[in-house]
Amino acid sequence: MNRRNRGRPLNGFLVIDKPVGMSSNHVVQKVKRLLDAQKVGHTGSLDPLATGVLPLCLGEATKFSQYLLDSDKHYWTKIQLGVTTATGDADGEVLVTAPTSHLTADEIKAVVGEFLGELKQIPSMYSAIKHQGQPLYKLARAGVEVERKPRDITIYSNKLLAIDGDFLELEFKCSKGTYIRTIAEDIGQRLGCGAHVVALRRLGAGPFCETDLISFETLETACTSMTGEHYLRPISSAVGNWPEVRLNEALAWYLRQGQPVMVPHAPTTGWVRLELTQDSSPAAFIGVGEILDDGRVAPRRLVTGG
């Protein structure tokens, strides 16, 4: 048997509550082993320090992982003022400490409030972004620092939940590619005292939120009775909030050949979720498409055999 095809051909998304201290790749390998699944991947890594929403894609769902990578995110974080670390979080070596007793709540609120809307952000050297094929964090651990270009991010909402001495609790809703540790460092820099992340929890990623979470304890218990796959979310859940285009069998056939089709009453622009309707059967998700300039629906990602 081909080693790459070992395991069960499971398809769908599993929204794991990532524990603190575990890497995203470790989570992937553990889920693959528990479910005996052929193919498992994640949809954007979380730091070992972070917990919370980590959507995993299994089988055919890996085709749609990019839409979750590109999706907006929601975070809760606790940061400590007055302490700068090498990594921007509590896992890094302390580099500098500074007094904070002179800071007022109004000063803190004013600086935190600056992090809203469209911003430029320089990624941390301890991010997973690659430079010439190497993740930045590997270069950083080797003592190498490279120039990073500012990236466009958007902070949709920004809440200062609490100020407790040197510790701040904040909540952010933001675009893809936003680094919370970098925001923490920037807040500390603007306050003149430094700062780092001591706790981070992802509350949402695209359509998935905390109510969708499955803990490892729950999954392990289910797997002992061979029911772990019952926690899989359908592939369509990754794009469940997209406009729907319903197709009959004839139109679906042409799409599967890679040909755009004209569908009555379809949206006029943007990306759409493709559903096949057959008699009285429930509509079946077959993939995603994009509306062309001439109004036709073009296939972009289709489920094999769907």
Secondary structure, DSSP 4 states (H G I P E B T S, - for coil): --GGG-SB---EEEEEEEPTT--HHHHHHHHHHHHTBS-EEESS---TTEEEEEEEEEGGGGGGHHHHHTS-EEEEEEEEETEEESSSBTTSPEEEE---TT--HHHHHHHHHTS-EEEEEPPPTTSS-EETTEEHHHHHHTT-------EEEEEEEEEEEEEETTEEEEEEEE-TT--HHHHHHHHHHHHTS-EEEEEEEEEEETTEEGGG-B-HHHHHHHHHTT-GGGGPBPGGGGGTTSPEEEE-HHHHHHHHTT--B--TT--SSSEEEEEE--TTSPPEEEEEEEE-TTSPEEEEEE-TT-
